[in-house]
Amino acid sequence: MPERILVLAAERGDAELCRRFLNDAGLLHEVCLDADALRAALARPVDVLVIAAEWLRRDAGACVRAYISEQPEWSALPVIVLAEPHAGQGLSGLDDLEAYGNVTMLERPLRMAAFIGTLRLALQERRQQYRIRDLQAERIAAIRERNALSAMLGHELRNQLAAILISADVLERVPADSAQAAYCRDTLVTQARQMKRLLDDLSDMSRIERCKLSLQPKPIDLRQLISEAIDQVHHGFQARDQRLELALNGPPVQVLADPERLSQVFENLMLNANRYSPEGAHIRVQLDTGDGLARVSVRDEDAGLSAEALQHIFEPFYKDQSTGSRRAGLGIGLTLARSLVQMHGGSIAAHSNGPGCGSEFVVTLPLYDAEGSSAVSTAEPPE
């Protein structure tokens, strides 16, 4: 927004002189001729106020004091008072200047160099105040985000620990070879794995942000890697009676990748589909190639994504509230997946036709040939 200087001079001659100086300096300004005009002008943001001392003894003084008293804590509006020669005497009889806050006095007759120089310093000071305001707002937002993350993390861990403690308690009460004991043991393993994955994701996100996560790429068969990733999460689909359809047939599909990190991507996508699709849902995983690229799509039957959610779904800690879907978790799995895919020289995209239509996530990676034509980053992912 352009910087705005407000002027209330004592006489029309002073007003015209200020206007000429400000026009010559190319500074945006508004000249008021009376207290009513000043009161109306103060309804919009002001960066510097220039006012004649005579006006401070009248209704305009009360108007300015009221305006300054309502300013937020970060704001110290620069007020330049135009005084008669011998400023100390010229200001005698004025109300306490402290009530006007950040005051600078200029003696008349005005000289352009002194007037414009004082204004530029005041504008520079005002910019610094805005920077402080913005930093304070960022700090408050960061604190709120940290508190929200702590609350979500505590909620997730409490749920999993509760399931572990209940299962452990039941195991002490039932025969070791009973079906109930087997169910409790499966629950212990599942919840422990989920806790480990959650903590690992948090650790990896931190390492990526600090540029401390590197890849160990090598040529791998993408079909085999996806199959192995599915083996790691298949118990979740079985537990919810979900049907997992695989379209991975064909010859090996070679990519240059870190197997552990790329497997982490597909595990996160499939766990996402498992978690947010209803029981008995159909999830399809398909691999296609063409134009030197491999494309892996994971299609689910969750509540779908709104147009707004599609724009933010890969942002950390994002929660989509628009479709009524109860997206649990910390909201970092997709963020981590995007970062890891980008580090492999690929991309990831989300698609949905809206509420009730399910979602599809597509990972695109460059194919690898004997010359090693695909590129993998071992440092920070791109923005």
C-alpha positions in Angstrom: 0.0 0.0 0.0 1.4 3.5 -0.9 2.7 5.5 2.0 0.3 8.3 3.0 1.2 11.6 4.6 -1.5 13.7 6.1 -1.1 17.5 6.4 -3.1 20.1 8.4 -1.5 23.5 8.0 -2.4 26.6 9.9 -2.8 28.9 6.9 -3.5 28.3 3.2 0.0 29.6 2.4 1.6 26.9 4.5 -0.7 24.3 3.0 0.3 25.3 -0.5 4.0 25.3 0.4 3.7 21.8 1.9 1.8 20.6 -1.1 4.5 22.0 -3.5 7.3 20.4 -1.5 5.6 17.1 -1.3 4.7 17.1 -5.0 8.3 17.9 -5.9 9.5 15.0 -3.8 7.0 12.6 -5.3 5.4 11.7 -1.9 1.8 10.7 -1.6 -0.1 13.2 0.6 -3.4 14.7 1.5 -3.8 18.3 2.7 -6.7 19.0 5.1 -8.0 22.5 5.6 -9.9 22.1 8.9 -10.4 19.7 11.8 -13.4 18.0 10.1 -11.4 17.2 7.1 -8.6 15.8 9.3 -11.1 13.7 11.3 -12.4 12.2 8.0 -8.9 11.6 6.7 -7.9 9.7 9.8 -10.5 7.1 9.0 -7.9 5.6 6.6 -4.3 4.5 7.5 -1.8 7.3 8.0 2.0 6.9 7.9 3.0 10.4 9.0 1.0 13.3 10.3 2.1 16.9 9.7 0.2 19.5 11.7 0.6 23.1 12.6 1.1 23.9 16.3 -1.9 26.3 16.2 -4.3 23.4 15.3 -3.1 21.4 18.4 -4.6 24.1 20.6 -8.0 23.6 19.0 -10.4 20.7 18.3 -7.9 19.1 16.0 -5.5 18.5 19.0 -8.2 16.4 20.8 -8.9 14.5 17.6 -5.2 13.7 17.1 -4.8 12.6 20.8 -7.8 10.4 20.5 -6.4 8.8 17.3 -3.0 8.2 18.8 -4.5 6.7 22.0 -6.3 4.1 19.9 -3.1 2.9 18.1 -1.9 -0.7 18.6 1.2 -1.2 20.8 3.5 -1.6 17.9 2.5 1.8 16.4 4.2 5.1 17.1 2.8 7.4 14.5 5.3 10.0 13.6 3.8 13.5 14.2 5.7 16.5 12.7 4.6 19.8 14.4 5.1 23.0 12.4 6.0 25.6 15.0 6.8 29.3 14.9 10.4 30.4 15.3 11.9 29.7 18.7 9.9 26.4 18.9 10.0 26.2 22.7 8.0 29.5 23.0 5.9 28.7 20.0 4.6 25.6 21.7 4.0 27.1 25.1 0.4 26.6 26.2 0.1 23.3 24.3 -1.1 20.2 26.0 1.6 17.9 27.2 3.4 16.8 24.0 3.7 13.2 25.4 0.0 12.8 24.6 1.0 13.1 20.9 3.6 10.3 21.1 6.3 10.4 18.5 6.8 14.2 17.9 9.3 16.0 15.8 9.2 19.9 15.7 10.1 21.9 12.6 10.3 25.7 12.7 8.7 27.9 10.1 9.3 29.3 7.6 9.7 25.8 6.1 12.8 24.9 4.0 12.3 22.1 1.5 15.5 20.2 2.4 14.7 20.1 6.1 11.0 19.4 5.6 11.5 16.5 3.1 14.5 15.1 5.0 12.4 15.0 8.2 9.5 13.3 6.4 11.8 10.7 4.8 13.2 9.8 8.2 9.7 9.6 9.6 8.6 7.3 6.8 11.7 5.1 7.3 10.8 4.8 11.0 7.2 4.0 10.1 8.4 1.2 7.8 10.4 -0.3 10.6 7.3 -0.2 12.8 5.5 -2.2 10.1 8.3 -4.7 10.0 8.1 -5.2 13.8 4.3 -5.6 13.5 4.8 -8.3 10.8 7.4 -10.1 12.8 5.2 -10.1 15.9 2.3 -11.5 13.8 4.6 -14.2 12.4 5.8 -15.1 15.9 2.2 -15.3 17.2 1.3 -17.5 14.2 4.3 -19.7 14.9 3.4 -20.1 18.5 -0.2 -21.0 17.6 1.0 -23.5 15.0 3.4 -25.1 17.6 0.7 -25.3 20.2 -1.7 -26.9 17.6 1.0 -29.4 16.6 1.6 -30.3 20.2 -2.1 -30.8 20.8 -2.5 -33.0 17.7 0.6 -35.0 18.5 -0.5 -35.5 22.1 -4.0 -36.6 20.8 -2.5 -39.1 18.3 0.0 -40.6 20.8 -2.7 -40.8 23.5 -5.0 -42.8 21.2 -2.3 -45.2 20.3 -1.0 -45.6 23.8 -4.5 -46.2 25.1 -4.9 -49.1 22.6 -1.5 -50.5 23.6 -2.3 -50.3 27.3 -5.8 -51.9 26.9 -4.3 -54.7 24.8 -1.6 -55.3 27.3 -4.1 -55.5 30.1 -6.3 -57.9 28.2 -3.3 -60.2 27.4 -2.8 -60.6 31.1 -6.3 -61.9 31.6 -6.9 -64.2 28.6 -5.2 -67.5 27.6 -2.2 -66.9 25.4 -3.5 -69.2 22.6 -7.0 -67.6 22.4 -8.3 -65.6 19.5 -8.6 -62.5 21.8 -5.0 -62.7 22.7 -4.0 -63.0 19.0 -6.1 -59.9 18.3 -4.5 -58.0 21.1 -1.0 -58.9 19.9 -1.9 -57.7 16.4 -3.2 -54.5 17.9 0.1 -54.0 19.8 2.1 -54.4 16.7 -0.1 -52.2 14.6 -0.2 -49.3 17.1 3.5 -49.5 17.8 4.2 -49.3 14.0 1.9 -46.3 13.7 3.7 -44.6 16.6 7.1 -45.3 15.0 5.9 -44.0 11.6 4.5 -40.8 13.2 7.8 -40.1 15.0 9.9 -41.0 12.0 7.8 -38.7 9.8 8.3 -35.8 12.3 12.0 -36.5 12.4 12.3 -36.7 8.6 10.4 -33.4 8.2 12.8 -31.7 10.6 15.8 -33.1 8.7 14.5 -31.9 5.4 13.8 -28.4 6.7 17.4 -28.3 8.0 18.8 -29.8 4.7 20.1 -32.7 6.7 18.3 -35.5 4.8 20.2 -37.0 1.9 19.4 -39.8 -0.5 21.3 -43.0 -1.4 20.1 -43.5 -4.9 20.6 -46.6 -7.0 18.7 -48.3 -10.0 15.7 -50.1 -8.7 12.6 -51.8 -10.1 9.6 -49.5 -9.3 7.1 -52.4 -9.6 9.0 -54.5 -7.0 9.4 -51.5 -4.7 5.7 -50.8 -4.7 4.9 -54.4 -4.1 7.2 -54.4 -1.1 5.6 -51.2 0.2 2.2 -52.8 0.0 3.5 -55.7 2.1 4.4 -53.3 4.8 0.8 -51.8 5.0 -1.4 -54.7 3.9 -2.5 -55.5 7.4 -4.3 -52.1 7.6 -6.4 -52.9 4.5 -7.2 -56.4 5.9 -8.3 -54.9 9.3 -10.8 -52.7 7.5 -11.9 -55.3 4.9 -10.8 -53.0 2.1 -10.0 -54.4 -1.4 -6.7 -53.5 -2.8 -6.5 -53.8 -6.6 -3.0 -53.7 -8.1 -2.2 -52.9 -11.8 1.5 -53.5 -11.8 2.0 -56.1 -14.5 4.6 -55.8 -17.2 8.4 -55.7 -17.5 10.6 -54.1 -14.8 10.3 -50.3 -14.6 13.7 -48.9 -13.7 14.1 -45.6 -11.7 17.1 -44.1 -9.9 16.0 -43.8 -6.3 16.7 -44.3 -2.7 14.6 -47.5 -2.0 13.9 -46.7 1.7 12.8 -43.1 1.0 10.7 -43.9 -2.1 9.1 -46.8 -0.3 8.2 -44.3 2.4 6.3 -42.2 -0.2 4.1 -45.1 -1.3 3.5 -46.4 2.2 2.3 -42.9 3.2 0.0 -42.7 0.2 -1.5 -46.1 0.8 -1.9 -45.5 4.5 -3.6 -42.3 3.6 -6.1 -44.2 1.3 -6.6 -46.8 4.0 -7.3 -44.4 6.8 -9.7 -42.1 5.0 -11.6 -44.6 2.9 -14.6 -46.4 4.6 -14.6 -50.1 5.5 -15.0 -52.3 2.5 -13.7 -49.6 0.1 -11.9 -50.3 -3.1 -8.4 -48.9 -3.5 -6.5 -49.1 -6.8 -2.8 -48.8 -7.3 -1.6 -48.5 -10.9 1.7 -48.1 -12.6 2.1 -46.7 -16.2 5.0 -45.5 -18.2 5.4 -43.2 -21.2 7.4 -40.2 -22.4 10.4 -41.2 -20.3 8.3 -41.1 -17.1 6.8 -43.5 -14.7 3.4 -42.6 -13.2 2.0 -44.3 -10.0 -1.5 -43.5 -9.1 -3.3 -44.4 -5.8 -7.1 -44.1 -6.1 -9.3 -44.3 -3.1 -12.9 -43.9 -2.1 -12.6 -41.4 0.7 -14.9 -38.3 1.2 -13.1 -36.5 -1.7 -11.3 -33.2 -1.7 -12.7 -29.7 -2.3 -11.1 -27.3 -4.8 -9.6 -25.4 -1.9 -8.2 -28.5 -0.3 -6.5 -29.5 -3.6 -4.6 -26.3 -3.4 -3.3 -26.9 0.2 -3.4 -30.7 0.7 0.4 -30.9 0.6 1.0 -28.1 3.1 2.2 -29.2 6.6 -0.5 -29.7 9.2 -3.3 -28.8 6.7 -6.8 -30.0 7.7 -9.6 -30.1 5.2 -12.9 -29.3 6.9 -14.9 -28.6 3.8 -16.1 -32.1 2.8 -17.0 -33.3 6.2 -14.2 -35.9 6.1 -12.6 -36.6 9.4 -9.0 -36.4 8.4 -7.1 -37.4 11.4 -3.3 -37.4 12.0 -0.9 -34.5 12.0 -1.2 -33.7 8.3 2.5 -34.3 7.5 2.4 -37.6 5.6 1.6 -35.9 2.3 4.0 -33.0 2.9 6.8 -35.5 3.5 5.8 -37.5 0.4 5.9 -34.4 -1.8 9.4 -33.4 -0.4 10.8 -36.9 -1.0 9.4 -37.1 -4.5 10.8 -33.7 -5.4 14.2 -34.8 -4.1 14.0 -37.7 -6.6 13.4 -35.3 -9.5 9.7 -36.1 -9.7 6.3 -34.5 -8.8 3.2 -35.5 -7.0 -0.4 -34.2 -7.6 -3.8 -34.7 -6.1 -7.1 -35.0 -8.0 -10.7 -35.2 -6.9 -14.1 -34.5 -8.4 -15.3 -33.1 -5.1 -17.1 -34.4 -2.0 -18.2 -38.0 -2.2 -16.0 -38.7 -5.3 -12.9 -40.1 -3.7 -9.3 -38.9 -4.3 -6.4 -39.8 -6.5 -2.7 -39.1 -5.9 -0.3 -39.5 -8.8 3.5 -39.7 -8.4 5.5 -39.0 -11.5 9.2 -40.0 -11.7 11.8 -40.0 -14.4 12.8 -43.4 -15.8 16.4 -44.6 -15.6 18.5 -45.8 -18.4 22.0 -47.1 -18.8 23.4 -43.6 -19.1 21.7 -42.5 -15.9 19.5 -39.9 -17.5 17.3 -39.4 -14.5 18.5 -36.9 -11.9 18.2 -37.3 -8.1 18.8 -34.5 -5.6 20.7 -35.4 -2.4 20.0 -32.1 -0.7 17.0 -29.8 -0.1 13.9 -30.3 -2.1 12.7 -27.5 -4.4 10.2 -25.0 -3.2 
